[in-house]
Amino acid sequence: MNPILRLFDRALRINPEDNVPADVAANFKHNVIANTVDLMFFFFSDSLWSINTIMPVFAATLTDSPFLVGLIPAVVNAGWFIPQLFLSGRISKMPKVLPFSKKMGFLERLPYMFLPLLTLLIGKIENQNVYWLLLLIMIWRGLGSGMSGLPWQEINARVIPISHRARFIGLSRVFGQLTGLLGSLLSIYLLARFPYPKNYAIGFMVAIVSLWISFAAYSQNREPEVKIANHHLDDEEQKPKGQTWSLMKQIIKTDGNFRRYLTSRSLAFLGNMASAFIAVYAINRFQLGDEQAAVFTALILVSGIFGYILWGALGDRIGPQKVVILSFIIWGLGLLVAIFSRSLWVYYLVFAAFGFYTAGLNLGDTILVMELGEERLRPTYLGMARTLTGAFLLLAPLLSGWLVQSFSYLVMFAVSLGFVVLATILMATVKDHPRRRSS
């Protein structure tokens, strides 16, 4: 255990030259543990109803429409992004965000409670009607996560200093992915062992318990109180809403770096439309059972573990912008494999690439947005970055469903690849916070 403890101590040590505020440094290790345990149980839950593998395959048992299957992950992802802008003004004025964040986290977790009940309706009412109820739950799930997303990010920014963000995200996500891997192995067993839809119902119930444990761990954060400066406003900006919209217009008008970031991320969301179909396509193409979706989840999680180790080690050195670019390139290579693979064993590389890509994007993009503007404007930048690009998450399933129905899965993969290439080129022009050169 000594080498492991030394590794943790080295990774979490705060040095004088890091210039970390005393109240943040005093609670740093405690907050790292609280947020890591939160992620571990959240990832465990997420592996049992993965939005990229399990839920699309579950939706495919209820409808034959590629568009409706692709809509499930789209509304969840879009729901996470769209509400954040409307909370930015309120969050930026809070000396402490944790009480509000806990309320939103509770709201986020409520819709999951209905998933086991939904499975009881299968066979009792038409599958199409079950699908529409599932879609409503997923919309609530997405919007709930969007309401909790901005305060959750702000808490992380307040308790984790900039000098340690990449290593914290990498370290915590490695543990999260490991527990997620255990969840995916359990999901493989449940989906294969029990008949449909009982197999999904049991998995959903286990995930609910784990989800509330993650909430309890997150509630243990020790947040420093932030002093909110009172800035003089023009007469026309006295109203809070007027102030927020005026500030947003000014940022869009004057910050070309942020505009390039927004355009690149919007294109990347269109390039990510293929992720909703990589599992469904494989099951249809290679004639596999539903339990194979959990195997795909495990592959994503395993590759994500190595991804977070890699990106966590590199992130504080090369900066988040380069991490995002490398992640785009890896996803582009994965799409090439999806297009040209002719065997299941080769196709497994698609899920491995997606795991590395999501790990790099989660780590790099989270840090990058925090560094694009002044610290006092961070909630506004976070909200704008999420909401102004979120509409493309809803556009993606419309486009991908039309491409699959009108042409084929392979054409849809090729169009996704084109968007990824454009996003990569544009992201290369975005600048992040300079890093110290490593000796």
KACORNOR-V781319 format. One record per helix or strand. SS is the DSSP state (A for helix, B for strand). FROM is the first residue (numbers start at 0). TO is the last residue. Records with the same first field share a line. If there is no record, write none. Layout:
SS->FROM-TO / FROM-TO
//
This chain:
A->1-11 / 15-17 / 21-25 / 27-47 / 53-59 / 65-81 / 84-91 / 97-118 / 126-158 / 161-192 / 197-217 / 234-236 / 239-253 / 255-275 / 277-284 / 291-317 / 319-339 / 343-369 / 374-405 / 408-426
B->121-121 / 124-124
//
